[in-house]
Amino acid sequence: MTDTIETPLTTADRAGYTDRRAVDHSFGDVDAETQVRSDDRSHVFHSWSAQAQIDPLPIAAGAGSTFWDYQGNAYLDFSSQLVNLNLGHQHPDLVAAIQQQAGRLATIQPSMANDVRGELARRIARVAPGTLDKVFFTNGGADANEYAVRMARRVTGRRKVLSMYRSYHGGTSTAISLTGDPRRWPNEPSDPSVAHFFGPYPYRSAFHATTPEEETQRALEHLESVIVLEGAATVAAIIIETVVGTNGVLVPPPGYLPGVRALCDKYGIVYIADEVMVGFGRLGEWFAVDAFDVVPDLITFAKGVNSGYVPLGGVVISEPIASYFDDVSFAGGLTYSGHPLACAAGVATFEVFERDGILERVRDLGERVVEPEITSWLDKHPSLGEVRGRGLFWALELVRDRETREPLVPFNAAGADAAPMGAVAAACKAAGVWPFTHFNRVHIAPPLVIEEDELRRGLAAIDAALDVADRYTAS
């Protein structure tokens, strides 16, 4: 930060924040809980929900890897809320940075230069690969993807964008069209210039591949066929989640992303890496593409850049695309682009990552704790078809039959069809772990600051919850 914090946080402050209940006076306050629930049910309209069929849990406080309801029940946050709370709840450095910035300059329009906005852009550029050296700030991931597509269309003079069926890119107009999962369906038609393709998914290969290498080869052949059949000269961009997030934690097999890069180069297509979920440490890298030896033309980000303390996203732009707009006006903007409070938390995030060795600890916990533990479950849980992931981002694929690989619940299941996954999630919550479940999978995505004993305790709770899934199997 430009200014120093007047009362520096001590080591004890930083080490102890995970044990403090920030608003412990609210625990047991029945009147407060009743008011929160009443206001929510009477006046809040929730996303992706049938409003009369939900009952949101009132939350009183959070600290570190844990949050509490008004009854004082503690939950280990194994979803990092929406896989955005990389530095956990109420991190004192981020809170202090926001407080300090609010006391000095709470907001400023984006057409003016601002110290924390510029500093955060410089820090992002420093860790970005290749010539990606400029940053356009947005308010979140969906509009980051919207603007990345807009840039690609402008510089190529083409309209069409290709994206995977198993993907989520946001809820705004173009972003929901890019999305491959069922959330797209009720929003159609939207952007008509989007086409979808199958990405690699070795466990359920659309290409009948038997090895990762075969999956890579056949998936790339398929993608090239889509490019050709859609008209290569009409395709502006290919957008890919570097590791597919909500739709499976699908880690690309060796050579796939470099192969996409080669196809983009061959046909003059802009390669957009959507790192809204996996950027900023989730895989133990600043940007996930660093783990796969590839440099895209644009990287979109949000979530972990400041743990969502104040909404922030953006596009990291390569030199050829940025220079195109040197003398051509960029047709886009947002009132809150690069908001000082959000950027102050982003700068503090970089300082915490570097001081506390966050990237190294993510790699260590993933390799030493998570992977061997969940891999061992394959020998004890017949409902567990596959485990996959990297860093602190993993998926457990649950099945009714290992031989046929029939999912534990049908695709896009709801109501009674989804009951088995509901029972698994309920078992996790009863054990004090708030899980991330989607379709037939349990995802493991705790805050990157989680303590090892918390991580092991959460994994043990999920292990026990898989006993519930086992009851639905054929064996």
C-alpha positions, 0 to 999 in steps of 0.5 A: 500500500502507499501509506503505512497502517498506523497500528501494524498487525502483530504476528499474534493478530495474524495467527489468532484471527482464525479463532476469533468470532468477530461479532460473538455478541450475536450468537444466541440472539434469537431476535436478531436471527428472526429479523435476518430471516424475516427480512431475507424471506420478505425482501431479498430475491435470490439468484438461481433459485425458486424463491419459495423453495429455499430457506437461506441460513442466517450467518452471524460471523466468519473468521479464517476458514470458519463461519457461524450461524446465530446459534453458534454452530460452526462450519468449516468453509470447504467451498470458500463461499463461492470459491472466492474467499482465498484468504478466508473470512475477515483476514485482518490485513485485508480488513485494515487495507479497506479501512485505511483506504476508506479513510483516505479516498473511498472512491474515484471515477475510472478516468482518473489515475489512482495509486492503489488501482495502478499499484494493483495493475502493476502487481498483476502484470508482474506475475502474469505470463508472456506480454500480458502487461495491462489490466482492465478492471471490472466489477466481477467475473461475468463482466470480465468475460464480457469485455474480453470477448468484446476486445477479441471481436474488435481486434479480429473483426470477427464475431463468433466465440467457441466455449465448452459445454461443461463450463460456466462463464457468468450470468450476464448476456454474453457470459451466459451464452458462453456458459455450457451448463444448464443455467444457459437454457432458460436464458436463451436466446441471447448472444447468437454468435456462440458455439460449444464444443466438448472439452477433455474429460478422461473419466467420461470421454466423449471421444472413447479415449483410453489414455490421457494422451489419447484424450488430448489428441482426440479432443484437439481434433474435435476442436479443430473440426468445430473451428473449421465447420463453424468457419475459421474466418468467423471465429474471434475467440476460444474461451476456456476455464483453465481448470473447469470449475463448478462443472467438474474440476476438470484438469486438462490432460497433458498437452491440451492447452498448448494444443489449443494455443497452437490452434488459435495461432493457426487460425488467428483466433484469440485465446481467452483463459477464464481464471475467475475461479482458479486464478490467484493461488487456487492451484498453487500458482498466481495464474493457473495457466502457469501450471500447464505451460501456456500463454493465452492472449487474455486472462479474465480474473475476479474472486481470489484477487481480493477474496471478494471483500469488495467486488472486483474482476478484470482482464489481463491484456497481452501487448498485441491486443492492448496496442491495438487500442492505442489509437482506437477507442475502446468501446467499454467502461464501468463506473466502478472500474478499479474501485479504490476499496477493492484495489486496496484489498487486492494490493493487500492480497499480494502482500499476504501471499508473498509474506506468508508463502501462500502459493507454496503452502497450497502446493504442499497441502494439496500434494501432501495432505489432500491428494493422498487422503482422498485417493485412499478413499477409493479403496473404501467407498464404492460410491467414489468413481474418481478423484481429481484436482490440484492444489486446494481444488479437488472433485470427488465424482460419485457413482452408483456403479463403478463398472458402468460409471452411472452417476450417483444422481442424474445430470441436472437432477432436482427434487427426489432425483437429487436426494442422494447428493442432498443426503451427502451434503446434509451429513457434511453439514451435520459434522460441521463442514459446509460442502460444495456440491454440484450434480454428482460431485463433492468439490473440495475448495477451502480457503488457502489459509486453512490450517492443516488440522482444520483441513484434515478434520474437514476431510474426515467429515467428508470421508464419513459422509461418503458412507451415506453415498455408499448406501445408494451403490449397486455393490 
